[in-house]
Amino acid sequence: MTKKTSKNRFRFILLINTLAVNLCVFSQSPKEQLAIANAAKLVSKNFYEEVPFTDKQGYIIIPVTINTHTYDYIFDTGGFNTVTSEIMKNANLLPLMEVEAGSSNKIKSKIKLSKVPSLQIGQTSFEDVGVFNFDFSVSPVINCYTNGGLIGKSVIREAVWQIDPQKSVIKISDDLSKISIPDKSEKIKIRLDKTLNPFLTLIINGKKEDFMLDFGYGGLISLTEKTASNLKMNNPLTIEGEGDISANGTVKEKTFAAKLEQLSIGKTELKNQIAYYSASNNYNLLGSELLKYFIVTLNFKDNELILSPYNDTKADFETFGFNINLNNDKIYISKIFTGLNAQKAGLLVNDEIIRINGKQGSGISNCENYFQYNNILKTEKEITIQIKRGEEQKEFHLLKNTPFN
């Protein structure tokens, strides 16, 4: 995780929401379905190891080996484990049942549920791991982050994991005492629900609210519409276009952003933080941007989260006033922030991006273009963007806004 400020984090990170919680009856009972979905067994004993991870715009990418093939996986505390159809074929995995799974943006789909006999993260071995068969075909941008899928909560529950953003390593053990906990760390109680979603209580604008710890969400705070209403958010910013991107697809809806008066996680207060909310959100989420401020130790077997602060807890928020997404053919404007520079200049949702600051992605993949453009949007203070709208091409020069200052 970068040590730089997170002022662009929410602005440019896609929200890959968790495969979650609605398992519906087909030929098996919900209890039988859930038993497979939650299945995982740690095989390694008396061990400690360090596994490097890659930070891809806020998402933790780790190597996972299945049947001698190693894949890039998103480490997702709020998600179920997944495999692609290619992995199903390579590992000779058989579908055990079909279920209906919903994402936290409420889109549902019917998918196959299977088990992986054995997988490794580094040298740490797990057996009998329940997995959903997902190819992310309706959300192709997810495949820019992973060619495997999600490593989720059933595997995470089986071991102790310390995510160190300063060293870009995850320390894994079967014994908390084998992992060094920095001074001034704080233990925070978590609760696992029947689908192993981890919940904790935060104080936000003076009120206690329950949040799911979800590293499949690339920002810091996402709220349900009900929570946002109860908190009486002041002067929210309206965002038009696409809502959250999930494994099941994307909804078209308004999203809102507001500056929090107060956000406390345990004894630590995070300052100048922005919360996002929309009608489709099922849960309040605490996401992977937590790693901008803390070394995070996950000890789900003992129902605890250990936070070790290492960075300034004050954030700044800047944006050009738009988000981008991709499909199989193009990279395009997916969201427009009402009243900010992009909208004032005349950019529209669905405008196709041709180049930004002269950078045109000829000869490289859509994913490489996507990451290149996001890096420009993250690091630059002003841009020239060329777009295509129908048969017409247009050029815009934009400066960043600081809307909540």
C-alpha positions as CSV (number, residue, x, y, z in Angstrom):
1,M,0.0,0.0,0.0
2,T,1.4,3.4,-0.9
3,K,2.6,5.7,1.8
4,K,1.2,8.7,-0.1
5,T,-2.0,10.4,1.0
6,S,-5.2,8.8,0.0
7,K,-6.8,11.9,-1.6
8,N,-7.4,10.1,-4.8
9,R,-8.2,6.6,-3.4
10,F,-11.9,6.7,-3.5
11,R,-11.9,8.7,-6.7
12,F,-10.2,6.1,-8.7
13,I,-10.7,2.7,-7.0
14,L,-13.4,0.5,-8.3
15,L,-15.5,-1.1,-5.6
16,I,-15.4,-4.8,-6.0
17,N,-18.1,-5.8,-3.6
18,T,-18.1,-9.2,-1.9
19,L,-19.9,-12.2,-3.1
20,A,-22.2,-12.4,-0.2
21,V,-24.8,-13.9,1.6
22,N,-28.0,-14.9,0.0
23,L,-27.8,-18.6,-0.6
24,C,-31.1,-19.9,-1.9
25,V,-32.6,-23.4,-2.1
26,F,-32.3,-25.4,-5.3
27,S,-32.0,-29.1,-4.6
28,Q,-30.0,-28.8,-1.4
29,S,-30.9,-27.1,1.9
30,P,-29.4,-23.7,2.8
31,K,-27.5,-25.4,5.6
32,E,-25.8,-27.8,3.1
33,Q,-25.0,-24.9,0.7
34,L,-23.5,-22.8,3.5
35,A,-21.4,-25.7,4.8
36,I,-19.7,-26.0,1.4
37,A,-19.4,-22.2,0.9
38,N,-17.8,-21.8,4.4
39,A,-15.5,-24.8,4.1
40,A,-11.7,-24.6,4.5
41,K,-9.1,-26.4,6.6
42,L,-5.6,-25.2,7.5
43,V,-3.2,-28.1,7.0
44,S,0.1,-26.5,7.9
45,K,1.1,-26.7,11.6
46,N,3.6,-24.8,13.8
47,F,4.6,-22.5,11.0
48,Y,5.4,-18.9,10.2
49,E,6.0,-17.4,6.7
50,E,6.0,-14.1,4.9
51,V,4.3,-13.9,1.5
52,P,4.8,-10.8,-0.7
53,F,1.7,-9.0,-2.0
54,T,1.1,-6.4,-4.7
55,D,-1.0,-3.3,-4.1
56,K,-3.2,-2.8,-7.2
57,Q,-4.9,0.5,-6.6
58,G,-5.9,-0.4,-3.1
59,Y,-6.5,-4.2,-3.6
60,I,-4.2,-6.8,-2.0
61,I,-3.1,-9.2,-4.7
62,I,-1.5,-12.5,-3.5
63,P,-0.2,-15.6,-5.2
64,V,-2.5,-18.7,-4.8
65,T,-1.4,-22.1,-6.2
66,I,-4.0,-24.6,-7.2
67,N,-3.0,-27.9,-8.8
68,T,0.5,-26.7,-9.7
69,H,-0.8,-23.5,-11.4
70,T,-0.2,-20.1,-9.5
71,Y,-2.8,-17.3,-10.0
72,D,-3.1,-13.7,-8.8
73,Y,-5.9,-13.5,-6.2
74,I,-7.6,-10.6,-4.4
75,F,-7.4,-11.0,-0.7
76,D,-11.0,-10.3,0.4
77,T,-12.0,-10.4,4.1
78,G,-15.7,-10.0,3.2
79,G,-15.9,-12.4,0.2
80,F,-16.3,-16.1,-0.5
81,N,-13.6,-18.0,-2.3
82,T,-13.9,-18.1,-6.1
83,V,-12.3,-19.9,-9.1
84,T,-12.7,-19.3,-12.8
85,S,-14.0,-21.8,-15.3
86,E,-10.4,-22.2,-16.5
87,I,-9.3,-23.2,-13.0
88,M,-12.3,-25.6,-12.7
89,K,-11.1,-27.3,-15.9
90,N,-7.3,-27.3,-15.0
91,A,-7.9,-28.7,-11.5
92,N,-10.7,-31.1,-12.6
93,L,-13.2,-29.6,-10.1
94,L,-16.7,-30.9,-10.2
95,P,-19.7,-28.7,-9.5
96,L,-21.5,-29.8,-6.3
97,M,-24.6,-27.7,-6.6
98,E,-26.0,-24.5,-8.0
99,V,-26.8,-21.6,-5.8
100,E,-28.0,-18.0,-6.1
101,A,-25.5,-15.6,-4.7
102,G,-26.0,-11.8,-4.3
103,S,-23.4,-9.1,-4.2
104,S,-23.5,-6.2,-1.7
105,N,-25.0,-4.0,-4.4
106,K,-28.0,-6.5,-4.5
107,I,-27.4,-7.9,-7.9
108,K,-27.8,-11.7,-7.9
109,S,-26.8,-14.6,-10.2
110,K,-27.0,-18.4,-10.3
111,I,-23.5,-19.9,-10.0
112,K,-21.9,-23.3,-9.3
113,L,-20.4,-24.2,-6.0
114,S,-17.5,-26.6,-5.7
115,K,-14.5,-27.6,-3.5
116,V,-10.8,-27.3,-4.1
117,P,-9.1,-30.3,-2.6
118,S,-5.9,-28.4,-1.9
119,L,-4.4,-24.9,-2.4
120,Q,-1.3,-23.1,-1.2
121,I,-0.6,-19.4,-0.3
122,G,3.1,-19.3,-0.3
123,Q,4.0,-22.6,1.5
124,T,0.8,-22.5,3.7
125,S,-1.5,-25.3,2.7
126,F,-5.3,-25.5,2.9
127,E,-7.6,-28.4,2.1
128,D,-11.3,-28.9,1.3
129,V,-11.9,-25.2,0.3
130,G,-15.4,-24.2,-0.8
131,V,-15.4,-22.1,-3.9
132,F,-17.8,-20.3,-6.3
133,N,-17.2,-20.6,-10.0
134,F,-17.0,-17.0,-11.2
135,D,-15.5,-15.6,-14.5
136,F,-16.5,-12.0,-13.9
137,S,-17.7,-11.7,-17.4
138,V,-20.2,-9.0,-16.6
139,S,-17.6,-7.0,-14.8
140,P,-14.5,-7.3,-17.0
141,V,-12.5,-4.7,-15.0
142,I,-12.2,-7.3,-12.2
143,N,-10.1,-9.5,-14.5
144,C,-7.6,-6.6,-14.7
145,Y,-6.9,-7.3,-11.0
146,T,-7.1,-11.0,-10.8
147,N,-6.8,-14.1,-13.1
148,G,-8.0,-16.3,-10.3
149,G,-10.6,-14.6,-8.2
150,L,-11.1,-14.0,-4.5
151,I,-9.5,-15.6,-1.5
152,G,-12.1,-15.0,1.2
153,K,-13.2,-15.3,4.7
154,S,-13.3,-19.1,5.2
155,V,-9.6,-19.4,4.4
156,I,-8.7,-16.2,6.3
157,R,-10.5,-17.5,9.4
158,E,-8.2,-20.5,9.5
159,A,-4.9,-18.7,10.2
160,V,-3.5,-15.4,11.6
161,W,-2.6,-12.9,8.9
162,Q,-0.6,-9.7,9.4
163,I,-0.8,-7.3,6.5
164,D,2.2,-5.0,6.5
165,P,1.8,-2.2,3.9
166,Q,5.2,-0.7,4.6
167,K,7.0,-4.0,3.6
168,S,4.3,-5.2,1.1
169,V,4.2,-8.6,2.9
170,I,1.6,-10.7,4.6
171,K,2.8,-12.7,7.6
172,I,1.0,-15.9,8.1
173,S,1.0,-18.3,11.1
174,D,-1.2,-20.7,13.0
175,D,-0.1,-19.0,16.2
176,L,-0.5,-15.3,17.0
177,S,2.6,-15.4,19.3
178,K,4.8,-16.2,16.3
179,I,3.9,-12.8,14.8
180,S,5.5,-9.6,16.1
181,I,2.8,-7.0,17.1
182,P,4.1,-3.4,17.1
183,D,3.9,-1.2,20.2
184,K,0.9,1.0,20.6
185,S,-1.3,-1.6,18.9
186,E,-5.0,-2.0,19.8
187,K,-7.1,-5.2,19.8
188,I,-10.7,-4.7,18.5
189,K,-13.4,-7.3,18.9
190,I,-15.0,-8.6,15.7
191,R,-18.1,-10.8,15.2
192,L,-18.5,-13.4,12.5
193,D,-22.0,-14.0,11.2
194,K,-23.2,-17.4,9.8
195,T,-21.6,-16.7,6.5
196,L,-18.3,-15.7,8.3
197,N,-18.7,-12.0,7.5
198,P,-16.5,-10.1,10.0
199,F,-18.2,-7.2,11.8
200,L,-16.9,-4.5,14.2
201,T,-18.3,-1.4,15.8
202,L,-17.1,2.1,14.8
203,I,-18.1,5.5,16.1
204,I,-19.1,7.8,13.3
205,N,-20.4,11.3,13.8
206,G,-20.8,10.4,17.5
207,K,-22.9,7.3,16.9
208,K,-22.0,3.6,17.2
209,E,-22.5,1.8,13.9
210,D,-21.7,-1.8,12.8
211,F,-19.4,-2.2,9.8
212,M,-18.3,-5.2,7.8
213,L,-14.5,-5.5,7.4
214,D,-14.4,-5.9,3.7
215,F,-11.0,-5.7,1.9
216,G,-12.9,-6.4,-1.4
217,Y,-13.9,-2.7,-1.1
218,G,-11.0,-0.5,-2.2
219,G,-12.0,2.6,-0.2
220,L,-12.3,3.3,3.5
221,I,-16.0,3.9,4.4
222,S,-19.1,2.9,2.5
223,L,-22.5,3.4,4.1
224,T,-26.0,2.1,3.6
225,E,-28.6,4.7,2.7
226,K,-30.3,4.1,6.0
227,T,-27.1,4.7,8.0
228,A,-26.4,7.9,6.0
229,S,-29.9,9.1,6.7
230,N,-29.5,8.5,10.4
231,L,-26.2,10.3,10.5
232,K,-27.7,13.3,8.7
233,M,-24.8,13.8,6.3
234,N,-24.1,17.5,5.6
235,N,-23.9,18.8,2.0
236,P,-23.4,15.5,0.2
237,L,-21.8,15.5,-3.3
238,T,-24.0,13.7,-5.9
239,I,-22.3,11.3,-8.3
240,E,-24.2,10.4,-11.5
241,G,-23.6,7.3,-13.6
242,E,-22.7,3.8,-12.5
243,G,-22.9,2.5,-9.0
244,D,-20.6,0.0,-7.3
245,I,-19.0,-2.7,-9.5
246,S,-19.5,-6.2,-8.2
247,A,-18.8,-9.7,-9.4
248,N,-22.5,-9.8,-10.5
249,G,-22.4,-6.6,-12.5
250,T,-23.0,-2.9,-12.1
251,V,-26.1,-1.0,-11.2
252,K,-27.0,2.4,-12.7
253,E,-27.7,4.7,-9.7
254,K,-26.7,7.9,-7.9
255,T,-24.0,7.7,-5.4
256,F,-23.3,10.3,-2.7
257,A,-20.1,11.4,-1.0
258,A,-20.0,13.4,2.3
259,K,-17.3,14.5,4.6
260,L,-17.5,12.9,8.1
261,E,-17.5,15.0,11.2
262,Q,-15.9,12.2,13.1
263,L,-14.7,8.6,12.5
264,S,-13.1,6.6,15.3
265,I,-11.8,3.0,15.0
266,G,-11.1,1.9,18.5
267,K,-9.1,4.7,20.2
268,T,-7.9,6.1,16.9
269,E,-9.7,9.0,15.2
270,L,-9.3,9.3,11.5
271,K,-9.7,12.9,10.3
272,N,-11.1,14.5,7.2
273,Q,-12.5,11.2,5.9
274,I,-15.1,10.8,3.1
275,A,-18.0,8.4,3.2
276,Y,-19.8,7.1,0.2
277,Y,-23.4,5.8,0.2
278,S,-26.1,4.6,-2.2
279,A,-29.5,2.9,-2.2
280,S,-28.1,-0.5,-3.3
281,N,-25.6,-0.9,-0.4
282,N,-26.5,-3.8,1.9
283,Y,-23.9,-3.2,4.6
284,N,-21.8,-0.5,6.0
285,L,-18.2,-1.3,4.9
286,L,-14.8,-0.7,6.3
287,G,-12.4,-1.3,3.3
288,S,-8.8,-1.8,2.4
289,E,-7.9,1.8,2.7
290,L,-7.6,1.0,6.4
291,L,-4.1,-0.2,5.4
292,K,-3.1,3.4,4.6
293,Y,-3.1,4.0,8.4
294,F,-2.5,0.7,10.1
295,I,-0.6,-2.6,9.9
296,V,-3.5,-4.9,10.2
297,T,-3.5,-8.3,12.0
298,L,-6.5,-10.6,11.4
299,N,-7.1,-13.2,14.1
300,F,-10.6,-14.3,13.2
301,K,-10.3,-17.6,15.2
302,D,-10.1,-15.5,18.3
303,N,-12.6,-12.9,17.0
304,E,-10.1,-10.0,17.0
305,L,-8.6,-7.4,14.7
306,I,-5.3,-5.8,15.8
307,L,-4.5,-2.4,14.5
308,S,-1.0,-1.0,14.6
309,P,-0.9,2.7,13.5
310,Y,2.1,3.8,11.4
311,N,0.9,6.8,9.4
312,D,-0.8,10.2,9.8
313,T,-4.5,9.7,10.2
314,K,-5.5,12.9,8.4
315,A,-6.7,12.6,4.8
316,D,-7.3,15.0,1.9
317,F,-9.7,14.5,-0.9
318,E,-9.1,15.8,-4.5
319,T,-10.7,14.7,-7.7
320,F,-11.0,15.8,-11.4
321,G,-14.7,15.0,-11.0
322,F,-15.1,11.7,-12.9
323,N,-14.4,8.0,-12.6
324,I,-13.5,5.6,-15.3
325,N,-14.4,2.0,-16.1
326,L,-13.8,-0.4,-19.0
327,N,-15.7,-3.0,-21.0
328,N,-14.4,-5.4,-23.6
329,D,-14.1,-2.6,-26.2
330,K,-13.2,0.7,-24.5
331,I,-12.4,2.7,-21.4
332,Y,-15.0,5.2,-20.7
333,I,-16.3,7.8,-18.2
334,S,-18.4,5.8,-15.7
335,K,-19.2,8.5,-13.1
336,I,-19.6,12.3,-13.1
337,F,-19.4,14.3,-9.9
338,T,-22.2,16.9,-10.0
339,G,-21.0,20.5,-9.9
340,L,-17.3,19.8,-10.2
341,N,-14.8,20.6,-13.0
342,A,-15.5,17.6,-15.3
343,Q,-19.2,18.3,-15.4
344,K,-18.7,22.0,-15.8
345,A,-16.4,21.5,-18.7
346,G,-18.9,19.2,-20.5
347,L,-17.7,15.6,-19.9
348,L,-20.6,13.1,-20.0
349,V,-21.1,9.6,-18.6
350,N,-20.2,7.0,-21.3
351,D,-17.7,9.3,-23.2
352,E,-15.0,7.0,-24.6
353,I,-11.4,8.0,-23.5
354,I,-9.0,8.3,-26.4
355,R,-6.0,9.7,-24.5
356,I,-5.1,11.5,-21.3
357,N,-2.1,13.9,-21.3
358,G,-1.1,12.6,-24.7
359,K,-1.0,9.0,-23.5
360,Q,-2.8,6.7,-25.9
361,G,-2.9,3.0,-25.2
362,S,-2.1,1.8,-28.7
363,G,-0.4,-1.6,-28.7
364,I,-1.2,-2.5,-25.1
365,S,-4.2,-4.1,-23.4
366,N,-7.3,-2.5,-22.1
367,C,-6.2,-3.3,-18.6
368,E,-2.8,-1.7,-19.1
369,N,-4.5,1.4,-20.5
370,Y,-6.9,1.4,-17.5
371,F,-4.1,1.3,-14.9
372,Q,-2.0,3.8,-16.9
373,Y,-4.9,6.3,-17.0
374,N,-5.7,5.8,-13.3
375,N,-2.1,6.5,-12.4
376,I,-2.2,9.8,-14.3
377,L,-5.4,10.7,-12.6
378,K,-4.0,9.9,-9.2
379,T,-0.7,11.7,-9.5
380,E,-1.4,14.8,-11.7
381,K,-2.9,18.1,-10.7
382,E,-4.2,19.0,-14.2
383,I,-4.9,16.9,-17.3
384,T,-5.9,17.2,-20.9
385,I,-8.3,14.5,-21.8
386,Q,-9.5,13.6,-25.3
387,I,-12.8,11.7,-25.7
388,K,-15.0,10.2,-28.4
389,R,-18.8,10.8,-28.3
390,G,-20.5,9.1,-31.1
391,E,-18.6,10.1,-34.2
392,E,-17.4,13.4,-32.6
393,Q,-14.1,13.9,-30.7
394,K,-13.6,16.5,-28.0
395,E,-10.8,17.7,-25.8
396,F,-11.0,19.0,-22.2
397,H,-8.5,20.6,-19.9
398,L,-9.2,20.0,-16.2
399,L,-7.8,21.0,-12.9
400,K,-8.4,19.0,-9.7
401,N,-11.2,20.0,-7.3
402,T,-10.9,19.9,-3.5
403,P,-14.7,19.8,-3.0
404,F,-14.9,19.4,0.8
405,N,-12.5,22.3,1.6
